[in-house]
Amino acid sequence: MQEEIIRSVMEGKDTLALLPTGGGKSVCYQVPTLAMEGICLVITPLISLMKDQVENLKRKGIKAVAIYSGLNYYEIDIAFNNCIYGDIKFLYISPERLETEKFRNILSKLKICLIAVDEAHCISQWGYDFRPPYLKIVEIRKFLPQIPILAVTATATPEVVKDIQAKLNFPFENVFQISFARKNLTYYVIKEDDKLGRLIRILNTLKGSGIIYVRSRRKTFEIAQFLEKNNITASYYHAGLDAVTRDRRQNAWMREQYRIIVATNAFGMGIDKPNVRVVVHLDLPESLEAYFQEAGRAGRDELNASAILLYENSDVIDAQNNLQLAYPEPEIIKNVYQALGNYYQLAVGGGKDISFDFELNAFSNTYQFKPSVVFNSLKFLEKEGYITLSDSSDSYSKIIFLLKKDELYRFQVENIKYDKFIKLILRSYSGIFTDFTKISEAELANRAEISKDDVIALLKKLHLMKVLVYIPQKSLPQIVYNYERTDVKNISISKENYLELKENAERRLQSVIHYATTNQYCRNQLLLKYFGEMDSKRCGKCDVCINRNKTELSDYEMDNIISAIKPVLQLKALSESEVLGMFELIDEYKMLKAIQWLKDYGKIYENEDHKLKWRGKTH
């Protein structure tokens, strides 16, 4: 459906595109932008995804920049200047930056041809990842009244689809949506006490590349080790690893140096590995939207692939407990915000756009908070837009020359002791006069045959002399204040909104639990129904369908038998022979097969008199 979406955008229409994970959403705004004059403003909340997209575009020779909380003011100035005076085609920006005075001042100087809203479900409080700063997007429309919006997402329920268009002020509904069905992807749910043993059996049966998703960083390491001990090459990935390590492991897995990557949900955004054959979840996800996205990373080459959820009873309790932890009481969230400002000795009205090192345990110990309470409070404050929290050192060292080439040459002549080092930088990196460039101090040290500390000292001296700007890699997680520190009384966490968000999260988790624990309905049908596709057919391949296929009955025959006996057994209990006697026109063998299947899957049960009775509802 990409062509229809692109044509709609080129005709100047506000457009909402729902394409599944791996469905090529970014192409839908990249192609029309390249066909038009001007810049595409891409709004997305995910810094890691911004960086991936910018790097991918640059590799294709397309100029793009990203602006987000935590950037040095030099970086922001240079990025905006390149947008105004250069030939930048894509400006990626986080929703919080749209409100800044700097952006508002620069907006009139930018020739915007399209506004792309990525992860558009974030604008809806009915969505699984609601972010209040997304509600501010509509405000920039008054500055760009003739510019169309393309909103894209991989996962949205019918309720969210309507809400996205309303919140973005679409003049009329204009939705392009292909079916969420993935015919090559088979879903399985397996209840298993020995999950690790079953995991090994699965990976020995299903060959090829795979992703294992877990909820904790510690488990990524432990399970990767366990797989290695069982002769399955594996590595692990989570947001607490430094950027260099994450990139190295991701690239090694992409090149199939490891067969399996064990990861938290920090892994996967922007990853386009087509030949993933299996995705296994060892913990219950927070929502079916998240599960559908993560499972959908399997089989993008349209060859057969498997998505498997392993669970045991305790996982349901753990998921419910995790949800409660994710929503600290509003007063506790405010207390954490207050303590954070005191921790950095920030005056009310100060701190905007400043980045601070953050150590969770040190902060928690100082103010006698539980680390989990602090972490979840900060995540809530981040979603509300007050701060940005990077889970790890999410950066490389970067430099840019401030002097023009002729000025730099004069400096080298006048400061001969820096000449050799500057020449080494110029030989090692390109584009260093127009944009910040990632560097490796260790690599420069090796080439210069000096120590890494000496390289850092030279870069710092050149920075002080205003020859270049040197931004060292951060070694700790960062907290950035998106706004000035405000008095805690002004922190707006309305009790009604808070409760509504929590209730929505509880409903989404209940849908996950229902998906995992039910064994009567086709997995594919359950997922598609959740996303509003009500008339899908049984897939015939999932764990439920396989068991139902063993009855040797067609769907038509099974549905006829269920519709015949259900109303009878709902009214009164009957023995098996009484049921058979009531429906003499139905083949007795098929009736017995259907009854056995309904008993196996809990739809009918035998009471104390050994009579059959209907339990619960059915499709």
Residue pairs with C-beta under 8 A, 6 or more apart in sequence:
1 17
1 19
1 176
1 177
1 178
2 19
2 24
2 27
2 28
2 31
4 176
5 15
5 17
5 28
5 150
5 176
6 28
6 31
6 32
8 15
8 174
8 176
9 15
9 28
9 29
9 32
9 114
9 148
9 150
10 32
10 35
10 36
12 146
12 148
13 148
13 174
14 148
14 149
14 150
14 151
14 165
14 168
14 169
14 170
14 171
14 174
15 148
15 149
15 150
15 151
15 174
15 176
16 120
16 150
16 151
16 152
16 153
16 161
16 164
16 165
16 170
16 174
16 175
16 176
17 25
17 28
17 150
17 151
17 152
17 153
17 175
17 176
17 177
18 152
18 153
18 154
18 156
18 161
18 175
18 176
18 177
18 178
19 25
19 28
19 152
19 154
19 178
20 154
20 178
20 180
20 182
20 292
20 296
21 154
21 292
21 293
21 296
21 297
22 272
22 296
22 297
22 300
23 154
23 178
25 118
25 152
25 153
25 154
26 53
26 118
26 152
28 150
28 152
29 40
29 42
29 114
29 116
29 150
29 152
30 40
30 57
30 62
30 90
32 114
32 150
33 39
33 40
33 89
33 90
33 113
33 114
34 62
34 89
36 113
36 114
37 111
37 113
38 111
38 112
38 113
38 114
39 83
39 88
39 89
39 90
39 91
39 110
39 111
39 112
39 113
40 89
40 90
40 91
40 112
40 113
40 114
40 115
40 116
41 91
41 93
41 110
41 112
41 114
41 115
41 116
42 50
42 53
42 90
42 91
42 92
42 93
42 116
42 118
43 93
43 94
43 95
43 98
43 115
43 116
43 117
43 118
43 134
43 137
44 50
44 92
44 94
44 118
44 119
45 94
45 95
45 119
45 122
45 129
45 131
45 133
45 134
46 118
46 119
46 269
47 66
47 68
47 70
47 94
47 388
47 390
47 394
48 266
48 269
48 270
48 394
49 118
49 269
49 270
50 66
50 68
50 92
50 94
51 66
52 269
52 270
53 64
53 66
53 90
53 92
53 270
54 64
54 65
54 66
54 90
54 92
56 270
57 63
57 64
57 89
57 90
58 64
62 89
62 90
63 82
63 86
63 87
63 88
63 89
63 90
64 88
64 89
64 90
64 91
64 92
65 79
65 82
65 83
65 88
65 90
65 91
65 92
65 435
66 79
66 91
66 92
66 93
67 76
67 79
67 80
67 91
67 92
67 93
67 94
67 97
67 103
68 92
68 93
68 94
68 97
68 388
69 94
69 96
69 97
69 353
69 388
69 480
69 482
70 355
70 388
70 390
70 394
70 478
70 480
71 79
72 469
72 471
73 353
74 400
74 436
74 469
74 471
75 398
75 436
75 471
76 102
78 400
78 434
78 435
78 436
79 91
80 102
80 106
82 88
82 434
82 435
83 91
83 106
83 110
84 106
84 109
84 110
86 434
91 110
93 103
94 133
94 388
95 122
95 131
95 133
95 134
95 136
95 137
95 385
96 133
96 385
96 388
96 482
97 103
98 133
98 136
98 137
98 139
98 140
99 133
99 136
99 139
100 353
104 143
107 140
107 143
107 144
108 143
112 144
112 147
113 147
114 147
114 148
114 149
114 150
115 137
115 140
115 141
115 144
115 147
115 148
115 149
115 150
116 149
116 150
116 151
116 152
117 123
117 134
117 137
117 149
117 150
117 151
117 152
117 168
118 152
118 153
119 129
119 152
119 153
120 151
120 152
120 153
120 156
120 164
120 168
121 127
121 128
121 129
121 153
121 155
121 156
121 160
121 164
121 289
122 129
122 130
122 131
122 134
123 130
123 131
123 134
123 135
123 137
123 151
123 163
123 164
123 167
123 168
124 130
124 156
124 159
124 160
124 163
124 164
124 167
125 163
125 497
125 500
125 501
125 504
126 157
126 159
126 160
126 163
126 504
127 156
127 160
127 163
127 289
128 155
128 286
128 287
128 289
128 290
128 505
128 508
129 289
130 383
130 501
130 504
131 383
131 385
132 383
132 384
132 385
133 384
133 385
134 167
135 167
137 168
138 167
138 168
138 169
141 147
141 149
141 168
141 169
149 168
149 170
151 164
151 165
151 168
153 164
154 292
154 293
154 296
155 289
155 290
155 292
155 293
155 531
156 164
156 289
156 531
157 530
157 531
157 532
158 531
158 532
161 175
161 177
161 532
162 173
165 173
165 174
165 175
179 528
179 533
179 536
180 292
180 527
180 528
180 531
180 533
181 524
181 528
181 533
181 536
182 296
182 299
183 539
184 299
184 302
184 303
184 304
184 305
185 295
185 296
185 298
185 299
185 304
185 305
185 306
185 307
186 304
186 305
186 306
186 307
186 539
186 541
186 542
187 295
187 306
187 307
187 308
187 309
187 523
187 524
187 527
187 539
187 542
187 543
188 306
188 307
188 308
188 309
188 523
188 542
188 543
189 308
189 309
189 311
189 515
189 516
189 519
189 523
189 543
190 198
190 308
190 309
190 310
190 311
190 543
191 311
191 312
192 198
192 310
192 311
192 312
193 312
195 282
195 310
195 312
196 223
196 226
198 310
199 212
199 223
199 227
199 280
199 282
199 310
200 227
200 230
200 232
202 278
202 280
202 308
203 210
203 227
203 232
203 260
203 278
204 232
206 277
206 278
206 306
207 277
208 259
208 275
208 276
208 277
208 278
209 253
209 256
209 259
209 260
209 273
209 275
209 276
209 277
209 278
210 259
210 260
210 261
210 276
210 277
210 278
210 279
210 280
210 298
211 260
211 261
211 262
211 263
211 267
211 268
211 276
211 278
211 279
211 280
211 294
211 297
211 298
212 223
212 227
212 234
212 260
212 261
212 262
212 263
212 279
212 280
212 282
213 263
213 264
213 265
213 267
213 279
213 280
213 281
213 282
213 283
213 285
213 294
214 220
214 223
214 262
214 263
214 264
214 282
214 283
215 264
215 283
215 322
216 264
217 238
217 239
217 240
217 264
219 262
219 282
219 283
220 236
220 237
220 238
220 262
220 263
220 264
221 236
221 262
223 234
223 236
223 262
223 282
224 234
224 235
224 236
224 260
224 262
227 233
227 234
227 260
227 262
228 234
232 259
232 260
233 257
233 258
233 259
233 260
234 258
234 259
234 260
234 261
234 262
235 249
235 252
235 253
235 258
235 260
235 261
235 262
236 249
236 261
236 262
236 263
237 246
237 249
237 250
237 261
237 262
237 263
237 264
237 266
237 267
238 263
238 264
238 266
238 267
239 264
239 266
239 391
239 392
240 391
240 392
240 477
241 249
241 392
242 392
242 393
242 473
242 475
243 392
243 393
243 394
243 395
243 396
243 473
244 396
246 392
249 258
249 261
250 261
250 267
250 271
252 258
253 260
253 261
253 273
254 271
254 273
261 267
265 285
265 290
265 294
266 391
268 293
268 294
268 297
271 297
272 300
273 297
273 300
274 300
274 301
275 300
275 301
275 303
276 297
276 298
276 299
276 300
276 305
277 298
277 299
277 304
277 305
277 306
278 298
278 305
278 306
278 307
278 308
279 294
279 295
279 297
279 298
279 305
279 306
279 307
279 308
280 308
280 309
280 310
281 291
281 294
281 295
281 307
281 308
281 309
281 310
282 310
283 315
283 318
283 319
284 309
284 311
284 315
284 316
284 318
284 319
284 509
284 512
284 513
284 516
285 291
285 294
285 512
286 319
286 322
286 323
286 505
286 508
286 509
286 512
287 505
287 508
287 509
287 511
287 512
288 508
288 511
288 512
288 515
288 527
288 530
289 508
291 309
291 512
291 515
292 527
292 531
295 307
296 307
298 305
298 306
298 307
299 305
309 515
309 516
311 516
315 516
316 513
316 516
316 517
319 509
319 512
319 513
320 509
323 505
323 506
323 509
325 372
325 373
325 376
326 376
326 379
326 505
327 376
327 380
327 498
327 501
327 502
327 505
328 336
328 373
328 376
328 377
328 380
330 493
330 495
330 498
332 373
332 377
333 377
333 380
333 381
333 491
333 493
334 488
334 491
334 493
335 488
336 369
336 373
336 374
336 377
336 378
336 381
337 377
337 381
337 386
337 488
337 491
338 488
339 363
339 366
339 367
339 369
340 363
340 378
340 387
340 479
341 348
341 351
341 485
343 363
343 366
343 367
344 351
344 356
346 481
346 485
347 485
348 484
348 485
348 486
348 487
349 484
349 485
350 484
350 485
351 481
351 484
351 485
352 481
352 482
352 483
352 484
353 480
353 481
353 482
354 480
354 481
355 474
355 478
355 479
355 480
356 478
356 479
356 480
357 474
357 475
357 476
357 477
357 478
358 389
358 476
358 477
358 478
358 479
359 476
359 477
360 371
360 374
360 375
360 477
361 371
363 369
363 374
364 370
364 371
364 374
378 387
378 389
378 479
379 389
380 493
381 387
382 388
382 389
384 492
384 493
385 482
385 483
386 481
386 482
386 483
386 491
387 479
387 480
387 481
387 482
388 478
388 479
388 480
388 482
389 477
389 478
389 479
390 474
390 477
390 478
390 479
390 480
391 477
392 477
393 473
393 474
393 475
393 476
393 477
393 478
394 474
394 478
395 471
395 473
395 474
396 438
396 439
396 440
396 473
397 438
397 439
397 440
397 441
397 470
397 471
397 472
397 473
398 436
398 437
398 438
398 439
398 470
398 471
399 425
399 429
399 432
399 436
399 437
399 439
399 459
399 468
399 469
399 470
399 471
400 432
400 433
400 434
400 435
400 436
400 437
400 468
400 469
401 408
401 432
401 433
401 467
401 468
402 466
402 467
402 468
402 469
403 411
403 466
403 467
403 468
404 433
405 433
408 422
408 467
411 418
411 422
411 467
412 418
412 419
412 422
412 423
413 419
418 458
418 461
418 462
418 467
420 448
421 448
421 458
422 462
422 467
424 444
424 447
424 448
425 432
425 439
425 444
426 432
428 439
428 443
428 444
428 447
429 437
429 439
430 437
431 437
436 469
436 471
441 452
441 455
441 456
441 459
442 452
444 455
445 451
445 452
445 454
445 455
448 454
448 455
456 472
459 468
459 470
460 470
462 468
462 470
463 469
463 470
511 530
514 526
515 523
515 526
515 527
515 530
518 526
519 543
519 544
519 547
519 601
519 602
520 544
520 601
520 602
520 603
520 618
521 544
521 619
522 538
522 539
522 542
522 544
522 545
523 539
523 542
523 543
523 544
523 545
524 536
524 538
524 539
524 542
525 536
525 537
525 538
525 539
525 619
528 536
529 536
537 555
538 545
538 548
538 555
539 545
540 549
544 601
547 597
547 600
547 601
548 558
548 597
550 597
551 558
551 590
551 593
551 594
551 596
551 597
552 590
552 593
553 561
553 590
553 593
553 594
557 590
557 594
558 594
558 597
560 586
561 583
561 586
561 590
561 591
561 594
562 594
562 598
562 618
564 583
564 586
565 579
565 583
565 594
565 595
565 614
566 614
566 618
568 574
568 579
568 582
569 579
569 604
569 612
569 613
569 614
570 614
573 607
573 609
573 611
573 612
573 613
574 582
574 611
574 612
575 610
575 611
575 612
576 592
576 595
576 612
578 611
579 591
579 595
579 612
580 588
580 591
580 592
583 591
595 604
595 612
598 604
599 605
599 606
599 612
602 615
602 616
603 614
603 615
603 616
603 618
604 612
604 613
604 614
604 615
605 612
605 613
605 615
606 612
606 613
607 613
